[in-house]
Amino acid sequence: MENTPDSQQDNSPLYTNPSTEPVSPEAATTGDPTEAPAVEPAPTEAFTSRTDLSHLSRHAEAIRQELGKVIVGQQSLAELLLTALLADGHVLLEGVPGVAKTLTAKLLARTLDVPFSRLQFTPDLMPSDVLGTSVFQPNKADFEFRPGPIFASIVLIDEINRAPAKTQSALFEVMEERQVTQDGTRYTVPEPFVVLATQNPIEQEGTYRLPEAQLDRFLFKLNVGYPTVEEEIGILQGHHAGFGGTPLEAVRTVLTANDLRGLREQVRRQHVEPKLLEYIARIVGQTRAHKGLYLGASPRASLALLNGAKALAALRGRDFVTPEDIHYLAAPVLRHRIQLTPEREMEGSTADDIVKQILQQIEVPR
């Protein structure tokens, strides 16, 4: 079912991590891809976990190790992708060509024992190319639905902003409701179902702006940057040592669909103090009142921030959410859901700047 036409990202030469396995020139980033505002961590105190998270921690660490066989750096990106996976959310990866967006998504899919498909979005792509179509069967004198590549558990959409609005609208129902309606019949997609989409923020020719309603269906928008000098030196050393090819076979399967369902159930049971629920509501509510924004975040953003914080806390070995979890995820959750006023854009402000201001204005619960 995998659709793999030529793409700019995958045509780039691949390199290798000399300490482990082959890696790619796409394979490293600078710092935290969320670009979230820095938060002073709360003092750590000894506590007794009310939920056994050892199973979740083992699987998460195993996935990190598998990604580390191929990828140099990107620890924060890997953590946020795992957070989205546990929170049952879709992810939009934005970055220039060659920074491992596509490769990282493919590697993550290989660590899961679930169906995977890939779509290259182009201006001539039709909704039926994504969802599937009904084909007439002469022997039955009836139409039979042939599912499209969207019927997979992990769906990688390369350059999602290259398809026009008609094709983008085909994703609205399936991303939110996990189903496709064709000729009056509903077809459910496999569980789990996660869309990992990439886009280039620089190129404008031949691209289409994603509708706000579609952006709102992504749990996170992650900015993927360039590698540090040290990481790029490591990439060059690996390539010079003679490693090459696409080392996807070096990554082994870690999680089954049943395993993931169990881990997600643990995440749902995470403890959240009522004052933190109010804190999330105040952060999202402030985006609707901020003078620098003409479009604030919807209640779906509040749910995304809550679910993401619960998953992040579990990944970090806690069965409860802290304000630091919410701070860390505020930018990835909100940056694609808010729109700046033209005046603020002309001043050079960004969505992350506004999110940082909002976090500074609201008192942190203790």
C-alpha positions as CSV (number, residue, x, y, z in Angstrom):
1,M,0.0,0.0,0.0
2,E,3.0,2.2,0.3
3,N,3.2,5.1,-2.2
4,T,6.8,6.2,-2.6
5,P,7.4,8.5,-5.6
6,D,10.7,10.3,-5.8
7,S,11.0,13.1,-3.3
8,Q,13.7,15.7,-2.7
9,Q,14.3,14.5,0.9
10,D,14.9,10.8,0.0
11,N,17.1,11.6,-3.0
12,S,19.8,13.1,-0.8
13,P,22.9,10.9,0.0
14,L,22.8,9.0,3.3
15,Y,25.5,9.1,5.9
16,T,26.4,7.1,8.9
17,N,26.8,7.5,12.7
18,P,30.4,6.1,13.2
19,S,29.4,5.1,16.7
20,T,26.5,3.0,15.7
21,E,24.8,2.5,12.3
22,P,24.4,4.5,9.1
23,V,22.8,8.0,9.3
24,S,21.6,10.6,7.0
25,P,22.6,14.3,6.3
26,E,19.0,15.0,7.3
27,A,19.8,13.5,10.6
28,A,20.6,16.2,13.2
29,T,19.0,19.3,14.6
30,T,20.0,22.2,16.8
31,G,18.6,22.2,20.3
32,D,14.9,21.7,21.0
33,P,12.7,21.5,17.8
34,T,9.8,23.0,19.8
35,E,11.7,26.2,20.4
36,A,9.6,26.4,23.6
37,P,10.3,29.1,26.1
38,A,12.8,28.2,28.8
39,V,11.2,27.3,32.1
40,E,13.0,27.0,35.5
41,P,12.3,23.4,36.5
42,A,10.7,22.7,39.8
43,P,12.8,21.2,42.6
44,T,12.7,17.3,42.4
45,E,11.5,15.5,45.4
46,A,11.3,11.8,46.1
47,F,7.9,10.4,45.4
48,T,6.3,7.0,45.1
49,S,4.6,6.4,41.8
50,R,1.0,5.3,42.0
51,T,1.3,3.7,38.5
52,D,3.9,1.3,37.3
53,L,5.5,3.1,34.3
54,S,8.4,0.8,34.0
55,H,6.9,-1.0,31.0
56,L,6.3,2.3,29.2
57,S,9.8,3.6,30.0
58,R,11.4,0.4,28.7
59,H,9.6,0.6,25.4
60,A,10.2,4.4,25.0
61,E,13.9,3.9,25.7
62,A,14.0,1.0,23.2
63,I,12.5,3.2,20.5
64,R,15.0,6.0,21.2
65,Q,17.8,3.5,20.9
66,E,16.5,2.2,17.6
67,L,16.2,5.8,16.2
68,G,19.7,6.5,17.5
69,K,21.1,3.8,15.3
70,V,20.4,6.0,12.3
71,I,19.8,9.5,13.5
72,V,22.4,11.9,14.9
73,G,21.0,14.3,17.5
74,Q,17.3,15.1,17.6
75,Q,16.7,13.9,21.1
76,S,14.0,16.5,21.7
77,L,12.3,15.7,18.4
78,A,12.3,12.0,19.2
79,E,10.7,12.7,22.6
80,L,8.0,14.8,21.1
81,L,7.2,12.2,18.5
82,L,6.8,9.6,21.2
83,T,4.7,12.0,23.2
84,A,2.3,12.4,20.2
85,L,2.2,8.7,19.7
86,L,1.2,8.1,23.3
87,A,-1.3,10.9,23.2
88,D,-2.9,9.6,20.0
89,G,-2.2,12.7,18.0
90,H,-1.0,13.8,14.5
91,V,2.3,15.7,14.0
92,L,3.2,18.4,11.4
93,L,7.0,18.5,10.8
94,E,8.3,21.7,9.3
95,G,11.8,22.3,8.2
96,V,14.0,22.9,5.1
97,P,14.9,19.9,3.0
98,G,17.6,17.6,4.4
99,V,17.0,17.8,8.1
100,A,15.6,14.3,8.6
101,K,11.9,15.0,8.6
102,T,11.0,12.2,6.3
103,L,13.7,9.8,7.5
104,T,12.7,10.2,11.2
105,A,9.0,9.5,10.4
106,K,9.9,6.4,8.4
107,L,12.2,5.2,11.2
108,L,9.6,5.7,13.8
109,A,7.1,3.7,11.7
110,R,9.6,0.8,11.5
111,T,9.8,0.6,15.3
112,L,6.0,-0.2,15.3
113,D,4.5,-3.5,14.1
114,V,1.7,-1.8,12.3
115,P,0.8,-1.0,8.7
116,F,2.6,1.9,7.1
117,S,2.0,3.9,4.0
118,R,3.6,7.0,2.4
119,L,2.0,9.7,0.2
120,Q,3.8,12.3,-1.8
121,F,1.4,15.2,-2.1
122,T,1.4,17.0,-5.5
123,P,-0.8,19.7,-7.1
124,D,-2.5,17.1,-9.3
125,L,-3.3,14.6,-6.5
126,M,-7.1,13.8,-6.2
127,P,-9.1,12.9,-3.0
128,S,-9.6,9.3,-4.4
129,D,-5.8,8.9,-4.6
130,V,-5.7,9.4,-0.8
131,L,-9.0,7.8,0.4
132,G,-9.6,5.1,-2.2
133,T,-12.3,4.7,-4.8
134,S,-15.2,2.4,-5.7
135,V,-14.5,0.0,-8.6
136,F,-17.2,-1.7,-10.6
137,Q,-17.1,-5.5,-10.4
138,P,-18.8,-7.1,-13.5
139,N,-19.1,-10.5,-12.0
140,K,-21.0,-9.1,-9.0
141,A,-22.7,-6.3,-11.0
142,D,-21.9,-4.0,-8.1
143,F,-19.2,-1.5,-6.9
144,E,-16.5,-2.5,-4.5
145,F,-14.5,-0.1,-2.4
146,R,-10.8,-0.2,-2.9
147,P,-9.1,1.5,0.2
148,G,-6.5,4.1,-0.5
149,P,-3.1,4.6,1.3
150,I,-4.8,6.5,4.1
151,F,-5.9,3.1,5.5
152,A,-2.7,2.4,7.5
153,S,-1.7,2.9,11.1
154,I,1.2,5.3,10.4
155,V,0.7,7.5,7.4
156,L,3.6,9.7,6.2
157,I,2.5,12.6,4.0
158,D,5.5,14.3,2.3
159,E,5.1,18.0,1.5
160,I,1.5,18.2,2.6
161,N,1.2,21.8,1.5
162,R,1.6,20.9,-2.2
163,A,-1.9,19.6,-2.6
164,P,-4.8,21.9,-3.3
165,A,-7.8,22.5,-1.0
166,K,-9.9,19.8,-2.7
167,T,-7.4,17.1,-1.7
168,Q,-6.7,18.6,1.7
169,S,-10.4,18.4,2.5
170,A,-10.2,14.6,2.1
171,L,-8.1,14.5,5.3
172,F,-10.6,16.4,7.5
173,E,-12.9,13.5,8.4
174,V,-10.2,10.8,8.7
175,M,-7.8,12.9,10.9
176,E,-10.5,13.7,13.4
177,E,-13.0,10.8,13.3
178,R,-10.7,8.0,12.2
179,Q,-13.1,7.0,9.4
180,V,-13.8,7.6,5.7
181,T,-17.3,8.0,4.3
182,Q,-17.5,6.8,0.7
183,D,-20.8,6.5,-1.2
184,G,-22.8,6.7,2.0
185,T,-20.8,3.9,3.7
186,R,-18.4,4.5,6.6
187,Y,-15.0,2.7,6.6
188,T,-12.9,2.9,9.8
189,V,-9.1,3.1,9.5
190,P,-6.8,0.8,11.5
191,E,-6.0,1.5,15.2
192,P,-3.6,3.1,16.0
193,F,-3.9,5.9,13.4
194,V,-1.3,8.6,13.2
195,V,-0.6,11.1,10.4
196,L,3.0,12.4,10.2
197,A,3.1,15.2,7.7
198,T,6.1,17.3,6.4
199,Q,6.3,20.7,4.8
200,N,9.0,23.1,3.7
201,P,8.5,26.6,5.2
202,I,10.7,28.4,2.6
203,E,9.2,27.3,-0.7
204,Q,6.1,29.2,-1.8
205,E,5.8,28.4,-5.5
206,G,3.5,25.4,-6.1
207,T,2.3,25.3,-2.5
208,Y,-1.1,25.9,-0.8
209,R,-1.7,27.2,2.6
210,L,-3.2,24.6,4.9
211,P,-6.7,25.5,6.1
212,E,-7.0,26.5,9.8
213,A,-9.4,23.6,10.3
214,Q,-6.9,21.1,9.1
215,L,-4.0,22.6,11.1
216,D,-6.2,22.4,14.2
217,R,-6.3,18.6,13.8
218,F,-2.5,18.3,14.3
219,L,-1.6,17.7,17.9
220,F,1.9,19.3,17.5
221,K,3.7,21.4,14.9
222,L,7.5,20.8,15.3
223,N,10.1,23.0,13.8
224,V,13.1,20.9,12.7
225,G,16.3,22.9,12.5
226,Y,19.9,22.4,11.4
227,P,22.5,20.2,13.1
228,T,25.2,21.7,15.4
229,V,28.7,21.8,14.1
230,E,29.7,18.8,16.2
231,E,26.8,16.7,15.0
232,E,27.5,17.6,11.3
233,I,31.2,16.6,11.8
234,G,29.9,13.2,13.1
235,I,27.8,12.8,10.0
236,L,30.7,13.6,7.7
237,Q,33.0,11.2,9.6
238,G,30.5,8.4,9.2
239,H,30.1,9.1,5.5
240,H,33.9,9.3,5.1
241,A,34.3,5.9,6.8
242,G,32.4,4.3,3.9
243,F,28.9,3.7,5.3
244,G,26.1,4.3,2.9
245,G,22.7,3.2,1.7
246,T,19.4,3.6,3.4
247,P,19.9,1.8,6.8
248,L,16.2,1.3,7.5
249,E,16.8,-2.4,8.0
250,A,19.0,-1.6,11.0
251,V,15.9,-0.6,13.0
252,R,13.9,-3.3,14.6
253,T,10.3,-3.5,15.7
254,V,9.7,-2.5,19.3
255,L,5.9,-2.1,19.8
256,T,2.9,-3.9,18.6
257,A,-0.5,-2.3,18.2
258,N,-1.7,-4.1,21.4
259,D,1.3,-2.8,23.3
260,L,0.6,0.7,22.2
261,R,-3.0,0.5,23.2
262,G,-2.0,-0.6,26.7
263,L,0.5,2.3,27.0
264,R,-2.1,4.8,25.8
265,E,-4.5,3.6,28.5
266,Q,-1.8,4.2,31.1
267,V,-1.3,7.7,29.8
268,R,-5.1,8.4,30.0
269,R,-5.0,7.5,33.7
270,Q,-2.3,10.0,34.6
271,H,-3.1,12.3,37.5
272,V,-3.8,16.0,36.8
273,E,-4.5,18.5,39.6
274,P,-7.6,20.7,39.1
275,K,-5.4,23.8,39.3
276,L,-3.5,22.5,36.3
277,L,-6.7,22.1,34.3
278,E,-7.5,25.7,35.1
279,Y,-3.9,26.7,34.2
280,I,-4.3,25.1,30.7
281,A,-7.7,26.8,30.2
282,R,-6.2,30.2,31.2
283,I,-3.3,29.8,28.7
284,V,-5.5,28.9,25.8
285,G,-8.1,31.4,26.8
286,Q,-5.5,34.2,26.8
287,T,-4.8,33.5,23.1
288,R,-8.3,34.7,22.3
289,A,-7.8,37.9,24.2
290,H,-4.3,38.8,23.2
291,K,-4.0,42.1,21.2
292,G,-1.3,40.6,18.9
293,L,-3.6,37.8,17.7
294,Y,-6.6,37.9,15.5
295,L,-7.2,34.1,15.7
296,G,-6.9,32.4,19.1
297,A,-6.8,28.7,19.9
298,S,-9.9,26.5,20.1
299,P,-10.9,24.1,22.9
300,R,-9.2,21.4,20.9
301,A,-6.0,23.1,21.8
302,S,-6.8,22.8,25.5
303,L,-7.4,19.0,25.0
304,A,-4.2,18.7,23.0
305,L,-2.2,20.4,25.8
306,L,-3.8,18.2,28.4
307,N,-3.3,14.9,26.6
308,G,0.2,15.9,25.5
309,A,1.3,16.9,29.1
310,K,0.0,13.5,30.4
311,A,2.0,11.6,27.8
312,L,5.1,13.7,28.4
313,A,4.9,13.2,32.1
314,A,4.7,9.4,31.6
315,L,7.7,9.5,29.3
316,R,9.6,11.3,32.0
317,G,8.7,8.6,34.6
318,R,6.0,10.5,36.5
319,D,2.3,9.5,37.0
320,F,1.3,13.1,37.4
321,V,1.5,16.3,35.3
322,T,3.5,19.4,36.4
323,P,3.4,23.0,35.2
324,E,6.8,22.4,33.5
325,D,5.2,19.8,31.2
326,I,2.6,22.3,30.1
327,H,5.2,25.0,29.5
328,Y,7.3,22.7,27.4
329,L,4.4,21.7,25.2
330,A,2.7,25.1,24.9
331,A,4.6,26.2,21.8
332,P,4.2,22.9,19.8
333,V,0.5,22.8,20.6
334,L,-0.3,26.5,20.0
335,R,2.0,27.7,17.3
336,H,0.0,26.4,14.4
337,R,-3.4,27.3,15.9
338,I,-3.0,31.0,16.4
339,Q,-2.7,33.8,13.8
340,L,-0.9,37.0,14.4
341,T,-2.3,40.4,13.4
342,P,-0.6,42.0,10.3
343,E,0.9,44.7,12.6
344,R,2.7,42.1,14.7
345,E,3.9,40.2,11.7
346,M,5.4,43.4,10.2
347,E,7.2,43.9,13.6
348,G,8.8,40.5,13.1
349,S,7.0,38.7,15.9
350,T,6.3,35.0,15.7
351,A,3.7,32.7,17.1
352,D,6.3,31.4,19.6
353,D,7.0,34.9,20.8
354,I,3.3,35.4,21.6
355,V,3.1,32.1,23.4
356,K,6.1,33.0,25.5
357,Q,4.5,36.3,26.4
358,I,1.3,34.6,27.5
359,L,3.2,32.1,29.6
360,Q,5.0,34.9,31.4
361,Q,1.7,36.8,32.1
362,I,-0.1,33.9,33.7
363,E,0.8,32.9,37.3
364,V,2.1,29.4,37.5
365,P,0.2,27.2,40.0
366,R,2.2,25.7,42.8
